[in-house]
Amino acid sequence: MALFTTILAGVTVFVLGQIVLKWMIEPIQELRKLKGEILFHLANDHAIIHNAKTVNKEIALEVGRTLERLGASLLANQHLIPIYSRIQKLFKLPDREKIQFAAKRLLLISNSIFGEEHDIHYKLDLYRIDVCEALDIEDPIKDGMTREELSNAIREMRNQSHV
């Protein structure tokens, strides 16, 4: 009887461990992997994002589609994690609002790369910084302007265009 109880306890622990692994740990790892992929594309595709009108249009469109896909995946991956709001602090995950904000900003980058505004490059950099801050990832463009400098530059350009 003791052997049967030991085997049953072992199987129960194994099954419960697999449930926690599949329902919680793996989706959390996928979300972290996705954050890394977003960081990679923001860094790797930075020149294409800023020069979409001068590079091959298909390449620029593909970069835009990739950013849209990453934003959608970010939202989807967050919803795969059960009781997200309760475990986010434990696993140091961004809160739901920040994930939604980052996904919107990725979409905004995609939709703005062919923009005609004079301040579009500043806005694209500002959106990139927003994504990085929302997801708590390091900004891959180290020599870029700060949020305040970008905001001031955008404000100045708006003031100059109204004069």
HUZI-V742702 format. One record per helix or strand of 3 or more residues. SS is the DSSP state (H for helix, E for strand). FROM is the first residue (numbers start at 0). TO is the last residue. Records with the same first field share a line. If there is no record, write none. Layout:
# HUZI-V742702
SS: FROM-TO  FROM-TO
This chain:
# HUZI-V742702
H: 1-43  45-49  56-79  83-86  95-111  119-134  146-161
